[in-house]
Every structure is written in structure tokens, then in C-alpha cells.
Amino acid sequence: MAIALDNLRVGRVYKMVNLGEVRKLEIIDRLSDQNFKVKDLDTLEYYTIFELLQWGKGKDYDLDELR
């Protein structure tokens, strides 16, 4: 079961699956109530949660803490 976006914590690492893509993300900063600046630990690029979810949540959507 996926964690709600408002339960994410800065400094923690999460695994996000959406629309067939699997990403390991570290939360860098909280930008608003449900938007966060994140670092993709595989590509070392920075995104926001809204950018990653802009096309919607697929049937395979899952968000879980890794550490």
C-alpha cells in the first residue's frame, strides 16, 4: 500500500513505482503541503513530486520507504 504524500519526510529514501518506472528518491526539501524537491538516486537528477506525477498515477503506483 502506497504512503500518502503528506507522510513523506525530508532526508528519507523512498521507492516509487508509477507507469512502469521504478525510481529510488531521496526527499531533499518540502516545497508545499504535498510537493517536495527530490533527488533521483539512480540518475542524480533533481525533480519535484508534481513533475513525477504530472501524467497521473497508474495502476501500478506504489510509494514505500526504503530505509
C-alpha positions in Angstrom: 0.0 0.0 0.0 1.4 3.4 -1.0 2.4 6.0 1.5 0.4 9.3 1.3 2.4 12.2 0.0 1.8 14.2 3.2 3.6 11.5 5.2 6.9 11.9 3.3 9.9 13.2 5.4 12.9 15.2 4.4 16.1 13.2 4.4 14.4 9.8 3.9 14.7 7.5 0.9 11.6 6.1 -0.9 11.0 3.7 -3.8 8.3 5.0 -6.2 6.7 2.8 -8.9 4.5 4.6 -11.4 3.5 3.8 -15.0 6.2 1.1 -15.3 9.0 3.2 -14.0 10.8 2.4 -10.7 12.7 5.2 -9.0 14.7 5.5 -5.8 14.1 9.0 -4.4 15.6 11.0 -1.6 13.5 13.8 -0.2 15.6 17.0 -0.3 13.1 19.7 0.7 9.4 20.3 1.3 8.1 22.9 -1.2 4.4 22.9 -0.2 2.0 20.6 1.6 2.2 17.8 -1.0 5.1 18.9 -3.2 8.7 18.0 -2.5 12.1 18.5 -4.2 13.5 15.0 -4.7 16.8 13.6 -5.8 16.7 10.5 -8.1 19.4 8.2 -6.6 20.0 6.4 -9.9 20.5 9.4 -12.2 21.3 12.0 -9.5 18.8 14.4 -11.1 16.5 16.7 -9.1 12.7 16.7 -9.6 9.6 17.7 -7.8 7.0 15.1 -6.9 4.5 17.0 -9.1 6.8 16.6 -12.1 6.9 12.8 -11.5 3.1 12.6 -11.1 2.1 15.1 -13.8 0.8 12.3 -16.1 -1.3 10.7 -13.3 -1.0 7.7 -11.1 -1.0 4.4 -12.9 -2.5 1.1 -11.8 1.0 0.1 -10.6 1.5 3.2 -8.4 3.3 2.5 -5.2 5.4 4.6 -2.8 7.3 2.9 0.1 10.2 3.9 2.4 13.5 2.1 1.8 15.5 2.9 4.9 
